[in-house]
């Protein structure tokens, strides 16, 4: 099934675990350090550098692009490392997450309570997944290097619904 981002509750309500999807639109890369910074800003009631409402985070830190590429390897990282921050972000409007591996019981409850979705991407396939990225630009926390938040424009990015 093809899905145009950003996510809506109507789209999420139609999804079932195991559904194979192709996402097109904007996703944001965000790993541990970016999550920590965003949650700190939320706790301090400060504005976020990007709007996360209805957006999807990809737990990924793309490597630098080789000539002719938009990004280098861009495979998913282990999602459980973000679990401590996830509920706060979901309550603040984030609707989707892409990563690999299992989520904690607390995160699964938060996904359900906030009508969100967790997708898995193919682990070990970062060199393959970069072909679905059509544009990339750093939008926040440039000082974090490959762990900065990047806005990726993707077309037919393959994922599987894990939890919703």
NORJO-V607521 format. One record per residue. N is the residue number from 1. RES is the residue in one small letter. PHI is phi in degrees with one decimal (999 if undefined). OMEGA is omega in degrees with one decimal (999 if undefined). Layout:
# NORJO-V607521
n/res/phi/omega
N/RES/PHI/OMEGA
N/RES/PHI/OMEGA
This chain:
# NORJO-V607521
n/res/phi/omega
1/x/999/178.8
2/x/-94.2/-178.8
3/x/-124.9/174.6
4/x/-95.7/178.2
5/x/-85.7/10.0
6/x/-78.1/-179.6
7/x/-72.9/172.9
8/x/-128.0/177.7
9/x/-63.2/178.2
10/x/-63.0/177.4
11/x/-62.8/-176.9
12/x/-60.2/-177.9
13/x/-64.5/-179.9
14/x/-86.5/-174.0
15/x/-84.7/178.0
16/x/-133.3/176.2
17/x/-52.3/-178.2
18/x/97.9/177.7
19/x/-60.9/174.6
20/x/-96.6/-173.8
21/x/-125.7/170.1
22/x/-126.0/-179.0
23/x/-92.7/174.3
24/x/-132.3/-178.9
25/x/130.2/-176.4
26/x/-103.0/167.1
27/x/-128.3/-179.9
28/x/-117.9/173.7
29/x/-75.3/177.6
30/x/-159.6/177.9
31/x/-117.8/-171.9
32/x/-48.3/-173.7
33/x/-66.9/177.2
34/x/-67.5/177.4
35/x/-59.8/-179.3
36/x/-59.6/-179.2
37/x/-66.4/179.4
38/x/-62.2/180.0
39/x/-65.1/176.4
40/x/-62.9/178.3
41/x/-62.0/177.7
42/x/-62.5/179.9
43/x/-61.9/180.0
44/x/-85.7/-179.5
45/x/56.5/177.6
46/x/-100.1/179.8
47/x/-67.2/176.3
48/x/-83.5/-179.0
49/x/-70.9/175.3
50/x/-138.6/173.0
51/x/-80.0/178.8
52/x/-101.0/-178.4
53/x/-59.7/179.2
54/x/64.6/-177.0
55/x/-90.5/179.9
56/x/-122.0/175.3
57/x/-98.3/174.7
58/x/-108.1/179.9
59/x/-75.6/-170.4
60/x/-157.0/171.4
61/x/-127.4/-174.9
62/x/-56.8/175.3
63/x/-78.9/178.7
64/x/-58.0/-178.4
65/x/-73.4/170.0
66/x/-84.1/178.4
67/x/-51.8/179.1
68/x/87.2/179.3
69/x/-107.6/174.3
70/x/-81.6/175.5
71/x/-139.3/173.4
72/x/-82.5/178.7
73/x/-60.1/-177.5
74/x/-143.7/178.4
75/x/-88.1/-178.4
76/x/-74.1/173.3
77/x/-106.2/-176.1
78/x/-64.9/-174.5
79/x/-68.9/-175.8
80/x/-56.4/179.7
81/x/-65.7/180.0
82/x/-93.0/-173.0
83/x/-56.2/-178.6
84/x/-62.2/-177.6
85/x/-102.4/-167.1
86/x/-63.5/-176.3
87/x/-59.0/178.6
88/x/-61.7/-179.1
89/x/-68.7/178.3
90/x/-65.7/177.3
91/x/-63.8/-178.9
92/x/-91.4/172.8
93/x/119.8/178.5
94/x/-60.7/-177.0
95/x/-112.6/-177.0
96/x/-140.1/177.3
97/x/-140.6/176.9
98/x/-124.2/179.0
99/x/-164.0/175.2
100/x/-139.5/175.6
101/x/92.5/-176.1
102/x/-79.2/175.8
103/x/-111.0/179.3
104/x/-70.9/176.3
105/x/-58.7/178.6
106/x/-61.7/-179.9
107/x/-67.6/179.3
108/x/-61.0/176.5
109/x/-62.7/179.8
110/x/-68.0/176.3
111/x/-58.9/-179.5
112/x/-67.0/-177.1
113/x/-63.4/-176.7
114/x/-101.2/178.5
115/x/54.4/-177.9
116/x/-118.6/-179.6
117/x/-144.9/174.3
118/x/-115.7/178.2
119/x/-105.5/169.2
120/x/-109.1/175.2
121/x/-113.9/-175.2
122/x/-69.9/-179.7
123/x/-71.0/178.8
124/x/75.9/-175.9
125/x/-121.6/-177.5
126/x/-58.5/179.0
127/x/-70.2/176.5
128/x/-79.8/-174.6
129/x/-67.3/-178.2
130/x/-63.8/179.9
131/x/-68.3/-179.9
132/x/-89.8/179.2
133/x/-93.1/-175.5
134/x/-98.7/177.2
135/x/-148.6/177.1
136/x/-147.7/174.2
137/x/-152.3/177.9
138/x/-76.0/-177.3
139/x/-120.0/179.1
140/x/-161.8/174.0
141/x/59.1/-179.3
142/x/-52.7/-178.6
143/x/-62.6/-179.7
144/x/-87.1/176.7
145/x/62.2/-178.4
146/x/-66.5/177.2
147/x/-97.8/172.3
148/x/-65.4/174.7
149/x/-82.0/177.2
150/x/-113.5/172.6
151/x/-92.1/178.2
152/x/-108.8/169.9
153/x/-94.7/-176.5
154/x/-116.5/175.8
155/x/-133.0/177.3
156/x/57.9/-180.0
157/x/-69.6/-172.9
158/x/-79.6/176.9
159/x/-143.3/174.8
160/x/-126.0/177.8
161/x/-70.6/176.8
162/x/-100.8/-179.7
163/x/-139.4/171.3
164/x/-152.5/999
